[in-house]
């Protein structure tokens, strides 16, 4: 990624890190702990070139999740063959810019800032917690 692109994406990466430290992310982590989940998928599998949704976990796509145990981090998995891929924990804005393709970073930023991620996960985790309590 060129330096100019990295500089333009810096504010989006900073906003993602701010969201990770927010009350919304904290609430999702506590709901995930109640549901006994170690991570939460934040967006569907995405193609790296443009951040569009992939139909499944194909080679070349990215999956981004919220780590629910340990330090505040994103888990980014780049699938590069059918049996798996490379998983990294991203704990800084610089790591996000360096690791994620521009399209994936922009999509994640958009979905977090519009509240899409929080609304869907909060609803799903609350239902799962209710079912576990029954």
N, C-alpha and C positions, 0 to 999 in steps of 0.2 A: 504494500500500500504506500502510495506516495506521501511525502511529508504534508503537502497541501491538503490532501484528503484526510489524513490523520488529524490535522489541526481543526478541520471543519467538524469532525466527528467527536472531538474532545468534549464539547458541552453535552452531547447526547450521552456519552459514557459517564460523565459526572452526574447527570440526572439519574441514570440507572443505578449508580452507586448510592445516591441519596435515597432512592426508592428502597434499596436493600436495607437501609438503616431506618426506614420509616415505620410508623405504627402499623400500616397496612401489611408490610412484609412480616413484621413481628407477629401480628395476629394470625397470618397464614401459617407461620412456623409453629405456633402453639396449637392451631387446629390440626396441622399435620402430625404433631407429636401425639395428640389424642387419638388420631387415626392410625398411629404406628407406622408412619411413612417417613423415609429418610430424605426424600427429595420430592419436589413438585414440578411437573412440566409447566413452564410458563407460556410457551407458544407451541403450536404444532410443529412437526418437522419442517424445516425451511431449506430451500435451495440457497446456497451461498451467493450465487451471482446476483440475485435480485431480491431475495427475502420473501419470495412467494411460497405458499404452502405446498409441500410435497404430499402426494397421496399416501405415502407410507415411508418407512425408514429405508430409503434407497441409498446406494452408495453415492457419496458426494453431498448428502444433505447434513444439516446441523440440527441438533436438539439442544434446547437451553432449559435448564431447570434451576430452581431455588434450592440450595443446600439447606436442609432443615436441622442438621446436627453440626456441632462445632462452630467454626467461624462464619461470619456473614460472607457469603460467596455465591456466585453463580457457578453452575457446572455446565460446561459446554462440551458436547460430544460431537466430533466430526466423524461421520460414518464414511469410511473409505473402502470397505469391503463388506460382504454380506454377514460375516461373522462378528462384526463389531467395529471399533474405531478407536480414536484417541480421545480420552476424557481429560479435561483440564479444569481446575478450580481457578476462577478469576476473582481476585480479591482487591483489585484496584481499577480505576478508570483507564490507566495506561495499559494494563493487561487486556482489558476489554477491547480497546482500540487496536492493539497489536494482534490479537487472536481472531476476533470475529470479522468476517467479511462485511463490507459496508452495508450491503442489503440486509443482512441478518441483524446488524446493530441498529439500523434505522427502524426495522419492523419491531424489534423488541422495545425500543424506546417509545415508539408510537403506541403499542399495546399497553405498556405500563402507564404512560402518561394519560391515556384516555380512560383508564380504569377498567378496561376490558378484562385484563388478567385477574385483577382483584375480585371483581364481581362474579366471574365464573368459578374461580377456585373457592371463594368464600362459600358460595351456595353449595358446591359439590362436597366440600369438606364438612359443612354443617350437616348435610344429609347423611354422610358417611358416619359421622360421630353419633347422630341420633340412632342410626341403625345398630351401631355397636352397643349403645346403651340399652337397647331393648332386650 
